[in-house]
Amino acid sequence: MEKKRGGLYVAARARTYAGGELIVMVERYRNHLIFVKADQDPRTALWKAGTHIQFNEDPRTFRDVWLPRPNVGLRTKKSAEKQMMKEARKWVDDWLRKVDLGVLVVFVQTSVLVPFICTMFT
């Protein structure tokens, strides 16, 4: 749920725990749900976070988009989560900008961008 602070809506955040360990960080941002889960690479001891975004494109279309995992790991779990949350917010902003311009980009189930662009009819 979004909270109003100083005239602006601030994203509500939640953390899911199992046995005291953080499983996934969730944030609602501009009517999109962002899920971030960080894992530590046992070889390098660096953290990488996986991210997916869920939203309703329209009343009959639900989207679940997986962002690519970063190539570079970070030293702390918190920094990996923060970086991917920042990337996810940027993706949401870019997506909404494209929708506002009347251009839709279609994704397939494997999250590979399909070079198919169609214009919206108003």
Disulfide bonds with the S-S distance in Angstrom:
none
